[in-house]
Amino acid sequence: MATSEGERPGRRKTAAELGFQGRKEQEMATTALSRMLDEVKRLTPDEQRQLREAIDQLLSPPAAPPTEEQFERELVEAGILDEAPPPPGAREPTRKRKPIDVKGKPLSETIVEDRR
């Protein structure tokens, strides 16, 4: 446990000492804030506006993440996708698709052989 100069190790502070320390820390914070406000008053109006915009940006709540549709539209606009994929269920159901006939051995056998 770290101790201040003049304190004995292991000694607990009294409530009055803790209260004094709390007030001292509060005064230091108030003094720092006062100095900052004085510095802000010395800024030009344009610099104060820039500072305000920066503070507003820091304190604004984070933006909500885009929806899936918005994200896909952004990908299309950026040129990453040619077009947005159709929404689920908009494609032709797989049950209506007809399999094609393939000559030779079944694909499943080829896959099994390749894995060996």
C-alpha positions, 0 to 999 in steps of 0.5 A: 500500500502506497503511503504519503510522506510522513504516514506510517505504513499500515495506518488507515486514514480517518474519515476527516482525512479522507474528506479532506483528500476528497475536497482537495481532489475536487478543488484540483479538478475545479482548478483544472477546469477553470484553467481550461475555460480561461484558455477557451476564452482566449481562442478566436470565435472560429477556434471556439466553433471548431472546439465545440464541433469536436466536443459535440462529436466526442459526446454524441451517441454512437451511430446505430449499425446499418441494416443489412439492406443499407450495408448491401447498398453501400457495397454496391455504391462502393463497387464491391458488389455488382448488385445487391442479392435478392432478399431471402425467399425471392429466389426460385424455390429449390424444389422446382429445380430439376436435376440434370443427368450426368454420365459416369459415376456418381459425384459422391463416389468421386468426392470419396475417392479424392479424400483418400 
